[in-house]
Amino acid sequence: MNALARLAGEAVPSMLGWRSTAGSGWSDGKGRPAVGQSIAIGQRDRGHTAFAVLGAISLCHLFNDTMQTLLPAIYPLLRTELSLSFVQLGVITLAFQTTGSFLQPLIGRFTDRRPQPYSLPVGMSFTMAGIMILAASDRYALLLIGAALIGIGSSIFHPESSRLARVASGGRFGLAQSVFQVGGNLGQSLAPLLVAFFVMPHGRGSLAWIGLLALLGIGLLALLGRWYQASGEARPRTRQALKAPGPVGRKEANRALVVLIALIFSKFFYLSSITNFYIFYLMQRFGLTAQAAQVCLFAFLAAVATGTLVGGPLGDHIGRKSVIWGSILGVLPFTLVLPFAGFGMTIGLSIVIGLILSSAFSAILVYGTELMPGRVGTISGLFFGLAFGIAGLGAALLGAVADWTSITFVYHLCAFLPAIGLFAFFLPDIGRDGRVRERARA
C-alpha cells in the first residue's frame, strides 16, 4: 500500500504538471502553489481554485458513493441467494445507516480540532473491506459487519473530504462544494447500472472487482493527503480558533441550524420518495416495464447531478439564502402538480424537480459552515449524517405508508413537503462577504 501511495505521489503530480519545491510542497511550474497552499479555511479570495484537486476528490467521492449505493442495489441478489426476509434486509440497511449517520458528526467534530489528512485512505480501506465481505460471505452476521464497515468508511470520508474541498476552493466555496458533491451523485446513479449489467450477469462475487475502485481511491487519497498536509491547513486548532465569532451570535446561529435541519429533512424525505419508489409508481400508474422505468429514474438522477453542480456556484454569485429559498420552496408548485400529471408531463416534472431541489444541499452546507467558522468537519458530518439518516427513515416510513395505502398516495402526501421551505425566511441574510446584510427598514 505504501508503494502505491509513493507511486501516486510521484506520477500523478507529474501528469498534472506539478513539481516539487523544497519545504513547500508542490508548485505548478510558475512559482504558484499547485494545490492552493495559501488558502486558509474560512477566508475568501486567497489563492487560486485548485481544480485538479477538486476533480480528484470528486472522483474519490464517486468511488465512495458508488460502493455504498451497491448495498441496496444487490438486495434482490441477497434475497434470492440467501433467502433473506424483508426484515433481514431492513436490518442490513439499519447497520449501514447507523454507522453512516451517527459517526459522521462525531468524526467531523474530532477532525475540526485535529485534522487528519491521511484518514481519507483509511476510510476508503474500510469501504473496500465491507465490499469484499459482501462479495464473499454467505453468513448473515458477516453481511451486517460488511454493511457497517461501508458506513464507517463513509463516515470517515465525508467530513474531512469536505474540508479538503474547501481548502482547494480559492474562496469559491459553493463551486468547490458542488464539484465535490456531484461526484457522489454520479456514483449513486452509477451503482444500479453496475449491478444490472455487471454484478447480476456474473454473480455476487463480481463485487470484488468493483472493490478495485476502492484500491484506486486509496492511492489517490494518499496523494491528496500529502497535498492537504503540505497546504498548512492540517495543523491542530486551539479552542479559541474553534470558537471564532461568526456573522451572527451563537443563539441565532443555533436557530438557523435548526431551520437548515428542517430544510434538509424536507429535501431528502422527498427525494427518498422518488429514488425508492419512482419505478414502482411509473409501473403501477402508467403500465411501464421495469426496464423503461429504470431509464426514467436514470433521467431523474442525471437531473439531480446537474442541479447539484449548478447550486454551489449560483450561491457564490447570488447568495446562499436565495438559492435555498428557490430550491426548496420553489419546487413546491411542481411537486403539487406531479401526482395529477400524465406520463409525459410526469417525466418532465420529475426532471425539473430533480434540477431545482438538488441545488440546495451545496448551498445549505456552505451556509452552515459560514454560520460557524472553524466547524467545517462538524457541520459537514452533521449534514451528511442527516442526509443518510433521513433517506433511510424516509424509505422505511414511506414504504409502510405505501403498504397501507398506495404508491400514488405517497406522492400526494410528499407533495407538500417542500412547503417547509417557508422556514428559510428565518435564516440570517449572509452576503457574499460572509457578513449579515441589514434588512431594509420601512
Buried (B, 14 or more C-beta within 10 A) or exposed (E): EEEBBBEBBEEBBEEBEBEBEEEEBBBBEEEEBBBBBBBBBBEBEEBBBBBBBBBBBBBBBBBBBBBBBBBBBBBEBBBEEBEBEEEBBBBBBBBBBBBBBBBBBBBBBBBBBEBBBBBBBBBBBBBBBBBBBBBEBEEEEEBBBBBBBBBBBBBBBBBBBBBBBBBBBBBBBBBBBBBBBBBBBBBBBBBBEBBEEEBBEEEBEBBBBBBEBBBBBBBBBBBBBBBBBBBBBBEEBEEEBBEEEBBBEEEBBEBBBEBBBBBBBBBBBBBBBBBBBBBBBBBBBBEBEEEBBBEBBBBBBBBBBBBBBBBBBBBBEBBBBBBBBBBBBBBBEBBBBBBEBEEEEBBBBBBBBBBBBBBBBBBBBBBBBBBBBBBBBBBBBBBBBBBBBBBBBBBBEBBEBBEEEBBEEBBBBBBEBBBBBEBBEEBBBBBBEBBBBEEEEE
